Amino acid sequence: MPSVGYVIDEDKGEDRLKAHMVEDAIERNKAGLQEIYGRSYRRVFKDLKGLGPDETFTMPDGEVIRGSDILTPARPGRKVVILGDTCDAQEMVPMAQEADVVVHEATNAWIPFLDGDKSPYEVQRETIKHGHSTPQMAGEFAKACKAKKLVLTHFSQRYKDDESKFTANVMSRIGGYASESAGLPSDSVITARDIMTLAVPRPGYEGEE
């Protein structure tokens, strides 16, 4: 049965004008700029912000201002990939490249103290048969996408959702399997819980949001 996945790709931000770098030049050239812009001579800020990196603006006194000197380049937007039930999301890989966050199901995992009578291969085969994924499969998808963070969801009902040491042990193993397959550090792989929230900082703005 077909399932739906989503790629939420945020537009990149705007170039930022380093206003403090041009403030003195604007005030020094106030009279000349008023001849160009009228009384609202500070409209020059808009033209300065619109410069390309290699474009220049010449002040009335002859000072040349280059875009690359006064603008902070726009930072990229965020990309979040959210997948539904899946046992093969390879068609999403091209669209999911460089994702900041991938949300991928990890229904079943081979847990030694729960699956002693089965092999890891048998657990994965049974999981795929029902249209689902293991944490290793989720990790492989994240690795193929070069994702920065992986959030695991949709766990089997055989794993209790409580605060017990048993559940913590199970979730730790599930996260560890995905971390190893994805090549991500353990703190970049999260086993989600209901009503959990996750901040996704915008690249380059981590200290501002």
N, C-alpha and C positions, 0 to 999 in steps of 0.2 A: 504494500500500500504506500503511495507517495506521501512524503512528509515535507513540511515547509521549513526553510531556514531563512534567516534575515541577516543582511549586512547593513549596518547603520554607519554611514560614512559622513562625518561632519566636514563641512567646508573649512578650508584653512582660514586663519585669522587675517586681519589687515596689517599692512606695514605700520609700524609705530614711529611717529615723528619724535625725535629727541629735542623737544621744544627748548630746553635749556641751552642747547647749542646754537640756536639762532635768535634767541630773544634779544641779545645785545645788538646784533647786526640789524634787526628789524627796527628797534628803537633809534638806533644811530641813523638809520635811513628813513625815518618817519616822514620827513618833508617830501623826499623823492617818491616814496611809495604812495603818498596821498595824491600825487599827480597822476599816478597810474590807477589806484583803486578808489580814490575819493577819500572821504572822511573815515570810511571803514578800512583803513590801510592794513589792518591785521588779517584781512582776508588772504593775505599772502601766505598765511599758514596752510591754507587749503592747497595752494599751488605747490608749496614745498613738499607737502605730504604726498602729492601726486607724482613726484619725480620718480623716474626709474633709477636703478642703481648707477647707470652711466650717464644720466642726464644731469644738466646743470641749470642753475638759476643765477643770473647776474644781478646783484643789488645796484641801486642807482649810483653808489660810490665806486662801483667797479669790482667789488668783492664777488668772487665766484664760489657758489655753494654747490657741492656735488651730492647727489642723492645718497650714494653709498656712505657718505660721511655723517649724514643726519638722520638716517632711517634705520630702524631695527627691522630686519626682514620678517615677514609673516611666518608664524609657526604653523605647522600642519595641524589639521583637525584630528579628532579621535575616530577610531574605527572599532566598532563592537560587533562581533559575530555571534548570533544566537541560533542554535540548531534545535530542532524538535527531535522526536524519536528517529534514530538512524542507526544503521549498521554499515553505512558507506556514504560518507559525505564528500567524496573526492571531487564531485562536480562543483563544490563550493570553493575549493582551494584557490583557483585563480582570483576570485573576487575577495577572498579573505586574507590576501597577502598583507603582512606587516600589521596584523590586527593588534590593537592594544589589549583587547580582551576577547577570548573565545569562550562561549558557554556551550558545553558539550555534555551530552548524557553519558553516564557510566553505570548502567543498570546493574551489571553483575561483575564480580571479580572472584578470582580463586583465592579463598581465605583458608589457610591450612587447617585451622581448628573448626571450620565449618564444612569444608569440602575434602576431608581426608580420603574419601572413597573415590574421588575424581581427580583427573589431571588438569593442569591449567588449560591444555588444549581442549579437553572435553567441555570445560566451563565456557570457553570462548565460542566453541562450535554451537553449543546450546543457546548461548546469548544471541549470536547472529541469526540462528534459526527463528528466533522470535522477533527479529527486526531491531535488535538493540546492540549496544556497544559495551566493551569492557573499558576500564580506565587506561589500559595500554593503547587501545584503539583511539581513544580520545587524545592521548598524548601524541600519538603518531600524526593525527590530524593537526594538532597545534604546532608540531615541529615542521610539517609540510607548509604551514602558513607563516612560519617565522613569528608566531604569536608571542607577545610579551607576558601575557598572563592567561592562565587556564582556569575556568570555573567548572567544576563537575557537578552535575545535577541528575535527577531522575533515578535515584537509587532503589533497588529492589526492596519490597516490603519486608524481606527477611532481615534487613538491617534496621534495627530500632532507631528511632529519632528521639534520643534522650541524652542525658548528661552522664551516663554511666561510663566507667572505665572500659567496659567491653565495647561500647559503641565508639569511644575515642580510639581504641586500638584498631577496630575495623576501618574507620575513616582514615586513620593514619596510614594503614597499609594501602588503601585505595588511592590516596593522594601520592604515596610513594611510588606506586606502580606508574601512575600518570607522569609524575615528575621525571622518572628515569627515561620513559619513552619519549617525552617531549624535549629532554635536554634542558629543562628549566630548573632553577633552584626551588627548594621545597616551599619557600615563602611566596612563590609566584604561581603555585597551584593551590586552589581552594576547593574544599568539599562544602558545597553550599547547603544552607538550611532554609527552611521556610521563613519568609519575611526578612531575610538577610538583605542588607544594603551594601553596596560596594562603590566607593568613590573611584572615578576614572579621571585622573589629572590630565589636563591638556599638556601635550609635550611642550616644554619650555616655560610653562606657567605653574609648575608644581608648587612653588612657594606662594602663589597668588590666589589659588582656588582651594 
